[in-house]
């Protein structure tokens, strides 16, 4: 080996990979039911000028969308889960720069599904059926097969 050749950076431990995948899956999956609940509970304040026929239809619709987004972002019940969800996207971006893409995408999306099911149970009190538990076990088995195939 040439002494001038830089050594490749050390790879993170398996624990750090697993932790990274779990953090992204949890950030995406657990927050979605909370954002949905906040959006369902949202009632728009009255803005009569949005129904004023003297204003253009496009302007009224665009203003209505902008106000709806701003109103939701002002509510902590929506804004905090959204911020955590976006943070998960930043973590995902960092993971795909280091990990195998063909593993990172299916693992994080599968974990997001699993955490969404758990988030619905937590946020909305939904019962997790036996079939869902079986499906979740199959998803975990699929993740294990993907990892095994790459190692």
TAMOUR-V885489 format. One record per backbone hydrogen bond with DSSP energy under -1.0 kcal/mol. CO is the residue of the C=O (numbers start at 1). NH is the residue of the N-H. If there is no record, write none. Layout:
BEGIN
co:CO nh:NH
co:CO nh:NH
END
This chain:
BEGIN
co:2 nh:5
co:13 nh:17
co:14 nh:18
co:15 nh:19
co:16 nh:20
co:17 nh:21
co:18 nh:22
co:19 nh:23
co:20 nh:24
co:21 nh:25
co:22 nh:26
co:23 nh:27
co:24 nh:28
co:25 nh:29
co:26 nh:30
co:31 nh:35
co:32 nh:36
co:33 nh:37
co:34 nh:38
co:35 nh:39
co:36 nh:40
co:37 nh:41
co:47 nh:50
co:48 nh:51
co:52 nh:55
co:56 nh:60
co:57 nh:61
co:58 nh:62
co:59 nh:63
co:60 nh:64
co:61 nh:65
co:62 nh:66
co:63 nh:67
co:64 nh:68
co:65 nh:69
co:66 nh:70
co:67 nh:71
co:68 nh:72
co:69 nh:73
co:70 nh:74
co:72 nh:75
co:75 nh:78
co:75 nh:79
co:76 nh:80
co:78 nh:82
co:79 nh:83
co:80 nh:84
co:81 nh:85
co:82 nh:86
co:83 nh:87
co:84 nh:88
co:85 nh:89
co:86 nh:90
co:87 nh:91
co:88 nh:92
co:89 nh:93
co:90 nh:94
co:91 nh:95
co:92 nh:96
co:95 nh:98
co:95 nh:99
co:100 nh:103
co:100 nh:104
co:101 nh:105
co:103 nh:107
co:104 nh:108
co:105 nh:109
co:106 nh:110
co:107 nh:111
co:108 nh:112
co:109 nh:113
co:110 nh:114
co:111 nh:115
co:112 nh:116
co:113 nh:117
co:114 nh:118
co:115 nh:119
co:116 nh:120
co:117 nh:121
co:118 nh:122
co:119 nh:123
co:120 nh:124
co:120 nh:126
co:129 nh:133
co:130 nh:134
co:131 nh:135
co:132 nh:136
co:133 nh:137
co:134 nh:138
co:135 nh:139
co:136 nh:140
co:137 nh:141
co:138 nh:142
co:139 nh:143
co:140 nh:144
co:141 nh:145
co:142 nh:146
co:143 nh:147
co:144 nh:148
co:145 nh:149
co:146 nh:150
co:147 nh:151
END
